[in-house]
Amino acid sequence: MKALVVAEPNVMSVEDVAEPEPGPFQLKCRVRAVTICGTDAHLLRGDYPGFWPPDFPFIPGHEWSGDVVAVGEGAELLGWEVGARVAGTSHDACGFCQKCVEGRYNLCENYGNPGLHRQYGHNYQGAFAEYVVHGAKAVFRLPQALSYDEGAVLDPASIALHTANRGGNRPGDVVVVFGPGPVGLLAADAARVRGSDIVDHTAVDPVRVIRGATGGRGADVVLECAGVPQTFRWSLAVLRKGGRVASVGIPVEPVELSLQELVLYEFELVGSRASAGEMVHVMPLVVDGRIRVRELITHHFPLSSFPEALDTFNERRDGALKVIVQP
């Protein structure tokens, strides 16, 4: 099969590799659409050395959709069959540790042990390929109302919903989203689903604008989706007393914060990693248009043109948001 193989940071090519075959409780799928994620761009540059990926060569990609073409032993007991339309996520957790038992499988305590946990496209081979094998826990049926392109954006939509859930906004709360990329835009929709108003911060001085828009009180919740030092500082600066910041952006450089106000004003700063059960909840919201994915899809490329697709994504050519690659 054809796959994108990364030999080392910034060195990649489309090559012929052996097709993977499913083991017990795994599904082999023909990939129809896979999107480029901001994490992919960092990974390809080598921003997470020794972690994502743990070594090279490596096949990245974790936001995908496709069709089941082979069912591993035992997966039929879960209702899977050849021909099912599916969308994938990255975490295939152990299912046995305390965090998994609590439903927080995104924090699996066996992360990094390939015999018990795999994060596809991060520390295990991913989906920029014609075929992919995933554990059944990481694959979900794609609603008939959604296209393969839309299915490939369900994983980031579930991450955005998880971020909003971690923010914990309530009806009537004011929510600010920093980082208006795909996850940030999806997170804004997710916060609206939870009943909140969104403040537009597209200004040179977002702190002044947000304070002014809220009568000086500030935001009840901030969803930090950029992962850069300035947006972390802005996030705390615009919070109302007792407010919460949920951060899904992963910094690749140190972030220096003044924490006096966090203590004095009882701010809460929480992380948000991937998703933890939101995939099944986000799909009906996407189907009825309350969380919008179709509008984020701006470009399509064949796998053979991956370098151009990556440049389009990184440089935001022609307003690029979600760039679909078709193996």
C-alpha positions as CSV (number, residue, x, y, z in Angstrom):
1,M,0.0,0.0,0.0
2,K,1.0,3.6,-0.4
3,A,1.8,5.5,2.9
4,L,3.5,8.7,4.0
5,V,6.7,7.6,5.7
6,V,8.6,10.1,7.8
7,A,12.3,9.1,7.9
8,E,13.3,11.9,10.3
9,P,12.0,15.4,11.1
10,N,11.2,17.3,7.9
11,V,12.2,14.3,5.7
12,M,9.2,12.4,4.3
13,S,8.0,10.6,1.2
14,V,5.1,8.5,-0.1
15,E,6.3,4.9,-0.3
16,D,5.1,1.4,-0.8
17,V,4.8,-0.4,2.6
18,A,3.3,-3.7,3.7
19,E,-0.5,-3.6,4.4
20,P,-1.2,-4.0,8.1
21,E,-3.5,-6.9,9.1
22,P,-5.9,-6.9,12.1
23,G,-5.3,-8.8,15.3
24,P,-7.9,-9.7,17.9
25,F,-10.6,-7.0,18.4
26,Q,-9.0,-4.9,15.7
27,L,-10.4,-3.5,12.4
28,K,-8.6,-3.0,9.1
29,C,-10.0,0.0,7.2
30,R,-9.6,1.5,3.8
31,V,-8.8,5.2,4.5
32,R,-11.0,7.5,2.4
33,A,-10.1,10.9,4.0
34,V,-7.6,12.1,6.6
35,T,-7.0,15.6,7.7
36,I,-3.8,17.4,8.7
37,C,-3.8,18.4,12.3
38,G,-1.7,21.0,14.0
39,T,-0.1,18.2,16.1
40,D,0.9,16.5,12.8
41,A,2.7,19.7,11.7
42,H,4.6,19.8,15.0
43,L,5.4,16.1,14.9
44,L,6.7,16.3,11.3
45,R,9.0,19.1,12.4
46,G,10.3,17.1,15.3
47,D,8.9,19.3,18.0
48,Y,8.2,16.3,20.4
49,P,11.6,14.4,20.1
50,G,11.5,10.9,21.4
51,F,7.8,11.2,22.4
52,W,5.7,11.7,19.3
53,P,6.9,9.6,17.6
54,P,9.1,7.5,19.8
55,D,11.3,6.6,16.8
56,F,11.5,6.7,13.0
57,P,10.5,5.7,10.4
58,F,6.9,6.6,11.2
59,I,3.5,7.0,9.5
60,P,1.6,9.9,11.0
61,G,-2.1,10.8,10.8
62,H,-5.0,10.4,13.3
63,E,-8.1,12.3,12.0
64,W,-9.6,9.9,9.4
65,S,-12.6,8.1,8.0
66,G,-13.1,5.1,5.8
67,D,-14.6,1.7,5.4
68,V,-14.0,-1.6,7.3
69,V,-12.4,-4.1,4.9
70,A,-11.4,-6.8,7.5
71,V,-12.5,-7.8,11.0
72,G,-10.1,-9.2,13.5
73,E,-11.0,-12.1,15.7
74,G,-13.6,-11.1,18.3
75,A,-14.5,-7.8,16.7
76,E,-17.6,-9.4,15.2
77,L,-18.8,-10.0,18.7
78,L,-19.0,-6.2,19.1
79,G,-21.2,-5.9,16.0
80,W,-18.5,-5.0,13.4
81,E,-18.7,-6.2,9.8
82,V,-17.0,-5.6,6.5
83,G,-18.4,-2.6,4.7
84,A,-19.2,-0.4,7.8
85,R,-18.5,3.3,7.3
86,V,-16.3,4.5,10.2
87,A,-14.4,7.4,11.7
88,G,-11.3,6.9,13.9
89,T,-9.8,8.5,16.9
90,S,-6.3,8.2,18.3
91,H,-6.4,6.7,21.7
92,D,-6.7,2.9,22.1
93,A,-6.3,2.6,25.8
94,C,-5.8,-0.4,28.0
95,G,-9.3,-0.4,29.5
96,F,-8.0,-1.8,32.8
97,C,-6.2,1.0,34.7
98,Q,-8.0,3.2,37.2
99,K,-8.3,6.1,34.8
100,C,-9.7,3.9,32.0
101,V,-12.2,2.4,34.5
102,E,-13.3,5.9,35.4
103,G,-13.8,6.7,31.7
104,R,-10.8,9.0,31.4
105,Y,-9.0,6.7,28.9
106,N,-7.3,9.7,27.4
107,L,-5.2,9.6,30.6
108,C,-4.5,5.9,30.5
109,E,-1.9,5.0,33.1
110,N,-0.4,2.5,30.7
111,Y,0.3,5.2,28.1
112,G,3.6,4.4,26.4
113,N,3.4,0.7,26.9
114,P,2.7,-0.6,23.3
115,G,1.3,-3.8,24.6
116,L,-1.4,-2.1,26.5
117,H,-2.0,1.4,24.9
118,R,-1.6,2.9,21.5
119,Q,-2.1,6.4,20.3
120,Y,-2.4,6.1,16.6
121,G,-0.5,8.7,14.6
122,H,1.4,9.7,17.7
123,N,3.3,6.8,19.2
124,Y,2.0,4.1,16.9
125,Q,1.6,4.0,13.1
126,G,-1.2,6.3,11.8
127,A,-3.6,6.9,8.9
128,F,-1.7,8.8,6.2
129,A,-2.0,5.6,4.3
130,E,-4.3,3.6,2.1
131,Y,-5.1,1.2,4.9
132,V,-5.0,1.4,8.7
133,V,-5.5,-1.0,11.6
134,H,-7.1,0.3,14.7
135,G,-8.4,-1.4,17.9
136,A,-12.2,-1.4,17.9
137,K,-12.2,0.9,20.9
138,A,-10.8,3.7,18.7
139,V,-13.3,3.3,15.8
140,F,-16.9,4.6,15.5
141,R,-19.7,4.2,13.0
142,L,-20.0,7.1,10.7
143,P,-23.6,8.4,10.4
144,Q,-25.0,8.0,6.9
145,A,-25.8,11.7,6.9
146,L,-22.1,12.6,7.0
147,S,-19.6,12.4,4.2
148,Y,-16.1,10.8,4.5
149,D,-14.7,14.4,4.6
150,E,-16.9,15.3,7.5
151,G,-16.1,12.1,9.2
152,A,-12.4,12.9,9.2
153,V,-13.2,16.1,11.2
154,L,-15.2,14.2,13.9
155,D,-12.1,13.5,16.0
156,P,-11.1,17.2,16.3
157,A,-14.8,18.0,16.9
158,S,-14.8,15.6,19.8
159,I,-11.6,17.2,21.1
160,A,-13.3,20.6,21.0
161,L,-16.3,19.3,22.8
162,H,-14.1,17.8,25.5
163,T,-12.3,21.1,25.8
164,A,-15.7,22.9,26.3
165,N,-16.7,20.2,28.8
166,R,-13.4,20.7,30.7
167,G,-14.2,24.4,30.7
168,G,-17.5,23.6,32.3
169,N,-19.4,26.7,31.0
170,R,-23.1,26.9,32.0
171,P,-26.0,28.6,30.2
172,G,-25.5,32.3,30.2
173,D,-21.7,32.2,30.9
174,V,-19.4,34.4,28.8
175,V,-16.8,32.2,27.0
176,V,-13.7,33.5,25.3
177,V,-11.8,31.3,22.8
178,F,-8.2,32.1,22.0
179,G,-6.8,30.4,18.9
180,P,-9.3,30.6,16.0
181,G,-8.0,27.6,14.1
182,P,-10.1,24.5,13.5
183,V,-10.2,23.3,17.1
184,G,-10.8,26.8,18.4
185,L,-13.7,27.4,16.0
186,L,-15.2,24.0,16.9
187,A,-14.7,24.7,20.6
188,A,-16.7,28.0,20.1
189,D,-19.6,25.9,18.7
190,A,-19.3,23.4,21.5
191,A,-19.5,26.2,24.1
192,R,-22.6,27.6,22.3
193,V,-24.1,24.1,22.5
194,R,-23.6,24.3,26.3
195,G,-25.5,27.5,26.3
196,S,-22.9,30.3,26.4
197,D,-22.3,33.6,24.6
198,I,-18.9,33.9,22.8
199,V,-16.9,37.1,22.9
200,D,-15.1,38.0,19.6
201,H,-11.5,38.8,20.6
202,T,-10.1,39.7,17.2
203,A,-8.4,42.9,18.3
204,V,-4.9,44.2,19.0
205,D,-5.7,44.4,22.7
206,P,-8.1,41.5,23.5
207,V,-7.9,42.1,27.2
208,R,-9.3,45.6,26.8
209,V,-11.9,44.5,24.3
210,I,-13.2,41.6,26.5
211,R,-13.2,43.6,29.7
212,G,-15.1,46.3,27.9
213,A,-17.6,43.8,26.4
214,T,-18.3,42.3,29.8
215,G,-18.7,45.5,31.8
216,G,-15.3,45.0,33.3
217,R,-16.2,41.6,34.9
218,G,-14.3,39.4,32.4
219,A,-15.0,35.9,31.1
220,D,-16.4,33.1,33.1
221,V,-14.5,30.5,31.0
222,V,-11.6,30.8,28.6
223,L,-10.9,28.0,26.1
224,E,-7.2,28.3,25.2
225,C,-6.7,26.6,21.8
226,A,-3.4,28.2,20.6
227,G,-0.8,26.9,23.0
228,V,1.5,29.9,22.8
229,P,2.8,31.9,25.8
230,Q,0.8,35.1,25.0
231,T,-2.5,33.4,24.8
232,F,-1.9,31.8,28.2
233,R,-1.2,35.2,29.7
234,W,-4.3,36.7,28.0
235,S,-6.4,33.8,29.2
236,L,-5.7,34.7,32.9
237,A,-5.9,38.4,32.2
238,V,-9.5,38.3,30.9
239,L,-10.9,35.9,33.5
240,R,-13.6,36.9,35.9
241,K,-13.0,36.1,39.6
242,G,-13.5,32.4,40.1
243,G,-13.2,31.8,36.4
244,R,-11.7,28.8,34.6
245,V,-9.2,28.3,31.7
246,A,-9.3,25.0,29.9
247,S,-6.2,24.6,27.6
248,V,-6.0,22.2,24.7
249,G,-3.1,24.0,23.0
250,I,0.2,22.2,23.6
251,P,3.1,24.6,24.1
252,V,6.4,23.8,22.5
253,E,8.3,26.4,24.5
254,P,8.3,27.3,28.2
255,V,5.4,29.6,29.4
256,E,6.0,32.0,32.2
257,L,2.9,33.0,34.2
258,S,2.3,35.2,37.2
259,L,0.2,33.1,39.6
260,Q,-0.7,35.7,42.3
261,E,-4.1,36.3,40.8
262,L,-4.7,32.6,40.3
263,V,-4.5,32.3,44.1
264,L,-6.2,35.5,45.1
265,Y,-9.1,35.3,42.6
266,E,-9.4,31.5,42.8
267,F,-8.8,31.0,39.1
268,E,-8.8,27.5,37.7
269,L,-6.3,26.4,35.0
270,V,-7.0,22.9,33.7
271,G,-5.6,20.9,30.8
272,S,-7.7,19.2,28.1
273,R,-6.2,16.2,26.3
274,A,-7.9,14.6,23.3
275,S,-11.4,13.4,24.1
276,A,-12.9,11.0,26.6
277,G,-16.2,9.6,25.4
278,E,-17.2,12.7,23.4
279,M,-17.1,11.0,20.0
280,V,-20.6,9.5,20.3
281,H,-22.0,12.8,21.7
282,V,-20.5,15.0,19.0
283,M,-21.8,13.1,16.0
284,P,-25.5,14.1,16.4
285,L,-24.4,17.7,17.0
286,V,-22.5,17.6,13.8
287,V,-25.4,15.9,11.9
288,D,-27.8,18.7,13.0
289,G,-25.3,21.5,12.3
290,R,-24.9,22.7,15.8
291,I,-21.2,21.9,15.6
292,R,-20.1,22.9,12.1
293,V,-17.4,20.8,10.4
294,R,-18.3,21.1,6.7
295,E,-17.5,24.9,6.7
296,L,-14.0,24.2,8.0
297,I,-13.0,22.0,5.0
298,T,-11.1,24.2,2.6
299,H,-8.7,22.0,0.5
300,H,-8.3,18.5,-0.9
301,F,-5.1,16.8,-2.0
302,P,-4.2,13.3,-3.0
303,L,-1.7,11.5,-0.8
304,S,0.9,11.9,-3.6
305,S,0.8,15.6,-3.1
306,F,1.3,15.6,0.6
307,P,4.2,18.2,0.7
308,E,1.9,20.7,-1.1
309,A,-1.0,19.8,1.3
310,L,1.3,20.4,4.3
311,D,2.6,23.7,3.0
312,T,-1.0,24.8,2.3
313,F,-1.9,24.0,5.9
314,N,1.2,25.5,7.5
315,E,1.1,28.7,5.5
316,R,-2.7,29.0,5.7
317,R,-2.8,29.5,1.9
318,D,-6.2,30.8,0.7
319,G,-7.5,30.7,4.2
320,A,-6.8,27.0,4.7
321,L,-8.3,25.4,7.8
322,K,-9.0,21.7,7.4
323,V,-6.9,20.2,4.6
324,I,-8.2,16.8,3.5
325,V,-5.7,14.2,2.2
326,Q,-7.2,11.3,0.1
327,P,-4.9,8.2,0.1
